[in-house]
């Protein structure tokens, strides 16, 4: 069979592939622990599950409006308005099948063949592929762990050409957990606006920011620059709803309409049951988020203490999400000459699944998720440290 160039040019999601490998090994009876998957280990809140059950009982199982049922769009607008003290209307938001489809829709709506998209690296694994699927050109702008993997305007400036159209930002970051201060985020947005570069800000971890760091968003900047910004968010991380596939985006009305056209010809509306669950999530209490945050902070602090004891490893302290991204290339010796090979050895010898930094655009590092039981995390990190010591 002859496949299209766009599909042969992209790679499968590394994080999903590694998680699948771990599940396959478990199915063979091997005791494998995954520190690779990017989802909270907390249950979806009971009131959200009950809302889905009620929707089923009430027969809410038909097609809905493509950009989301009106009451859910109102709830999304309400979330942005309450959380970031802005005014936005329901027609300035839409819902999609997770934040990933929001990103896909934006890029499909805005990128023409050959347009360049700036992506600070390390980056979430899907950004380059989503750009390529829109026939755009991903341009990776490297950052350094000593700078907390945060990009600066002067670094971006070096990669601008007359084809540069979009900048993708992510805060807190997957894979690093590092987080921009509001002032730094706005500085980047102002730089982009001065160069006529549209900004997509992926804020999927916005509620998982740990004191003394403070949440940061481009929502306020958006209110004065609606044609220059799109803010992507969703329920997967904050509400432990990864499998429900509900994402949403704040953008100019014209972009929302264009995205709705694309979604209408691809997936149509998202699951009707998930929409009712999302409505309950966005309209209900957020007190359970504090429980998650407390657990993640405790795990992060323990993980940092252990990783900092690994000789010659370096890891900036993350301010959000639930990942650490240590630099470990000092351990590359002999056959273990890359992050992929190191992760393979750790999986084979210690039965612990990690994601190589290569998948995120930085082969010097590995990504470790601390969205697992604290004692289990402590044991795994101890075993990884022991293996690195042998190397």
Buried (B, 14 or more C-beta within 10 A) or exposed (E): EEEEEEEEEBEEBBBBBBBBBBEEBBEEEEEBBBBBBBBBBBEBBEBBBEBBEBBEEEEBEEEBBBBBBEEBBBBBBBBBBEBBEBEBEBEBBBBBBBBBBBBBBBBBBBBEEEBBBBBBBBBBBBBBBBBBBBBBBBBBBEBBBEEBBBBBBEBBEEBBEEEBBBBBBBBBBBBBBBBBBBEBBBBBBBBBBEBEBBBBBBBBBBBBBBEEBEBBBBBBBBBEBBEBBBBBBBBBBBBBBBEBBBBBBBBBEEBBBBBBEBBEEBBEBBBBBBBBBBBBBBBBEBEBBEEBBEBBBEBBEBBBEBBEEBEEBBBBBBBBBBBBBBBBBBBBEEEBEBBBBBBBBBBEEBBBBBBBBBBBBBBBBBBBBBBBBBEEBBEBBEBBBEBBEEE
